[in-house]
Amino acid sequence: MHLETLRLYCDVVRLRSFSRGATQNFVSQSAASQAMQQLEAELGVALLDRTKRPFVVTPEGQAFYAACRDLLESWDKAKAGVAAVKARVDGTVRVAAICSVGLHDVSRHMQRFMSLYPEARVQLECLHPHKVVEAVIPSRWRSCAIPTTGWPGAAWSCPRTSTARRSSPSTPG
């Protein structure tokens, strides 16, 4: 038994239709019907009463549907958890800002960033205005532009480059 078969069963029951369930799972109606027959044979019970139009889900089929739905939901959560770990942001983010902006505005955003990405480290450098420009030259850092006008609420723009890596944002290049 495969998860795809269980998902097909749930879709057939939820949509009350072999053809719509099959379409939802990119298989033919015939393949969906055969998969349901194989599932019933494996379980040794009728899940669907096909003598009625439209078919009726048997009590065993209802119990199996609830269990399959829970199983598939757990599977989807597990996949999402793995994807979240894979997409985890870690490494060091270096931020250069003029002192007044760094001390008063950026620190608040840094705290939010650090709460969202606890695996990442943030290094704030408060510099003289002309040193900020030098600090974010692409040959030295993968750079982010932080506008100094319109605070608070100004957008931060961090263009992705071909050398940028999700697992190590804004590290020295």
N, C-alpha and C positions, 0 to 999 in steps of 0.2 A: 504494500500500500504506500502510495506517495502523497506528499502534501498537496500536489497539484490535483490529485483525485479528490481529496477532502475539500479543497477549495471549490472544485467543480460541483461537488455534491451540495455544498452550502449555497452556491449561486443558483443551482437548479431549484432548490427549495425556496430560497429567498425570493427569486423572480417568478416562482410558480410555473416554470416553463423549461423544458429540455432545450428548445432552440435558443431561447434568450440566454440561458445558462451556458450553453455551448459557445454562443457568440462572445459572451463576456470572457471566456477562457480560450478563445481562438482555436476551437475544435469544431468539427461537424456535429450536427444533431445526432447522427448515427454513432459517432465515437462517444458522445456524452451518454447515450442510452446504454451502450456496451460497457462503459466504465461503471455505470450505476449497477448493472447486472453483476459485474465482477465483484463489486463492493458488497452487494447483498449476498453473493455466494461465499465470499470470504468470511462475512459475519454470521452467515447461516440464518438470516432473518430478512423479511421483506421490509425495506425502508419506505418504499412508495407503493401505494395501491394504484396500479395503472388501469384497473378495470373501470374506474370512474373518470369522467372528463369534466374539468381538468383533474389530473391525478391528485390523490390525497396522501399526505404524509402520515404514515402509521405511527402509533405511540413509540415504537422502537426507533423509528426514523426521527421523531421529534427529540428523543433523548440523545440520539447520535448527533443530530444537528447542533444541539446546545453544546455538547462536548467538543465537536469539531470547531465550532465558532470560537470557543475559549482557547483551544489549541492553536488555531491560526492566529488569533490575536496575540497570544504569547510569543509565537514564532515571529510575527511582525515586530513586536517590541524588542525581541532579542536581536533581530537584524538591525533595527534602528540603533540599539545600544552599541553594537559592533561598529556601525558606521560613524557614530559619534566619537568613539575612541579613535577610529582611523582619521577623522577630520579634526582631531584635537589640536588646539593651538598651543604650542609651547615654544620655548626659546626665549630670546631677549628682544624686547621692543625698546629701541632707543629713541627718546624724544628730545629734540632740541627746541627751545623756545626762549624768547626774551624773558628776562627775569619777572617783569610785572605780569605777563601772561602765564608764565610757568607756575609762579607761586599762587596766583589767585584763580585762574581758570582751568589750566590743564590738570592740576592735581585732582580736582573733582571728577574729571573724566577718567583719569588714571584709576581712581578707586573703583569706578564702575567697570572698567575694562578688567581689572584684576579680579573682581568678583565673578565676572563672566568667564574668565580664562585663568583659573588659579594655577595652571601649569606654566603660564608665561611669567617672565620677569619683566619689569618695566624700569628703565633707567632714564631719569629726567635730568637733562643738562640745561641749566639756566645760563644763557650766554648773552653777550653783547649782540645787538642786531646784525652787524655784518658777520659775526662768527656763526650765527644761526644759518645763514645762507651757505657759508662754507661747510658747515657740518652736514648738510643734507645733499651735498653734491653726489649724484648717483655713483660716482666711482668710489666713494667712501661708504655710503649707506644706501640701502634701498629706501627711497625717500617717501615721505607723506607730506602733503601740503596742508598746513593748518592755518586757515585764514584768521587774521587778527582783527578783522572788522566784523561787526554784527554780533559780537558776543553778547549774551550767551545764545546758544542755538545755532551758531554757524556750522556749516557742514565740514566734516573732515574728509579729505579726499586722499585715498591711498591707492593709486593706480597699480594694478598687477603688472609685473614685467615678466619676461620670459625667464629671468633668473630668480624671481621671487618664489619661495616655497612656503606652502601653508604651514608646515611644521616648524618653520623658523622665521617668523615675520620680522622685518625691519632689523635684521642682523647686519653687521658690517659686510660689505660686498667683497 
